[in-house]
């Protein structure tokens, strides 16, 4: 049971970290777009989308644990 509790804690931390990262990606994607770096902005935005997908998977895993 101790490992499960620790895993729940780790999953919650990973979700929080990913949410922070996704926001940071959006911010820098906007900066790139504002600077006329559209291709760079697109790449950053796509990377942010991968972070969001990973976050959903982590939330799913946490949900399977009853959270």
C-alpha positions in Angstrom: 0.0 0.0 0.0 2.9 2.4 0.7 4.1 2.1 -2.9 0.5 2.9 -4.2 0.4 6.0 -2.0 3.7 7.1 -3.2 2.7 6.5 -6.8 -0.4 8.6 -6.3 1.7 11.4 -5.0 4.2 11.1 -7.9 1.4 11.1 -10.5 -0.1 14.3 -8.9 3.3 16.0 -9.0 3.9 14.9 -12.6 0.4 16.3 -13.6 1.2 19.6 -11.9 4.6 19.8 -13.5 3.1 19.1 -16.9 0.4 21.8 -16.5 3.1 24.3 -15.7 5.2 23.2 -18.7 2.2 23.4 -21.0 1.5 27.0 -19.9 5.2 27.8 -20.4 5.1 26.3 -23.9 2.1 28.4 -24.8 3.8 31.5 -23.5 6.9 31.0 -25.6 4.9 29.9 -28.6 3.2 33.3 -28.4 6.6 35.1 -28.0 7.9 33.3 -31.1 4.7 34.1 -33.1 4.9 37.8 -32.0 8.5 37.9 -33.2 7.5 36.6 -36.6 8.9 33.1 -36.0 5.8 31.3 -37.1 7.5 27.9 -37.8 9.2 28.0 -34.4 5.9 28.9 -32.8 4.2 26.0 -34.5 6.9 23.6 -33.3 6.6 24.9 -29.7 2.8 24.6 -29.8 3.0 21.0 -31.1 5.4 20.1 -28.3 2.9 21.6 -25.8 0.2 19.4 -27.3 2.3 16.4 -26.5 2.6 17.6 -23.0 -1.2 17.9 -22.8 -1.6 14.3 -24.1 0.9 13.0 -21.5 -1.0 14.9 -18.8 -4.3 13.3 -19.9 -2.6 9.9 -19.7 -1.3 10.6 -16.2 -4.8 11.7 -15.1 -6.2 8.5 -16.5 -3.7 6.5 -14.6 -4.5 8.4 -11.4 -8.2 7.8 -12.1 -7.6 4.1 -12.4 -6.2 4.3 -8.9 -9.4 5.7 -7.6 -8.4 9.4 -7.5 
